[in-house]
Amino acid sequence: MEELQKLKNRLFQGQSEQNEVFGLIAVMEICGGYEQLLNLPLDAVRVIHKYLEYQAKQINKVKKK
């Protein structure tokens, strides 16, 4: 549980709890679930999360056009 708290603090500084949960769910979908999420290095989780944010921004750009 302590590892999950560390992950939360490093990934979601200043975000609402709802955004934190949605972010973790999206990362778990990519990596294969909760167990795999806990086994990933924090840097890998950060990269996946940044990729998801980038992807969402690109989708929003396309929708605006």
N, C-alpha and C positions, 0 to 999 in steps of 0.2 A: 504494500500500500504506500510505503514511503517513496518508492520509485515512481509511482503514478503521480504523487504530489510534486516531485521534482520535475517530471515531464510537464505537468500543468504550469508550473511556475516559469519554466524556460520557454515554452511555446506560446502561451496565451497571456502575456503580460498586458494588463489593462483591458482585456476583452470581457464581455459579459459571460456569465456561466452558460447560457444557452449557446453562444458561439463556441465556447470551449467544447461542449458536448458534441455539437455538430462537427467540429473539426476532428475530434477524436474518432467519431463514427466514420467519417470519410477516410481517415487514415487506416482504420481497421478494415474497411472494405477493400482497400488496395493491398494491404499486407496479409490479409487472410484471417483476421480475428484478434481477439483480446490477447490470447497467449503469444501470438507472433508479435503483436505490438509491444508487449513487455520484453520480448527477446531482442528487439531491434535496438541498435545503438541510437542515442538521442540525435546524433547528427543525421542519421537516415530518416528519422521521424520528421525532423525539421525540413529536410529536403522534400519529402512527400507532401508535407503541409504547405510549403511554399509553392510547389507545383500545383496543388489544388487551388490555391489562391490565384495563381497566374491563369490557370485554366478558366476559373470563374470570371476573371476580368476580361479575358478574350471572348467569352460567350456573351458577356454584357455589351462589349463593343459591337459585336455582330448584330445583336438585337437592336441596338440604337440606330444602325444604318438602315 
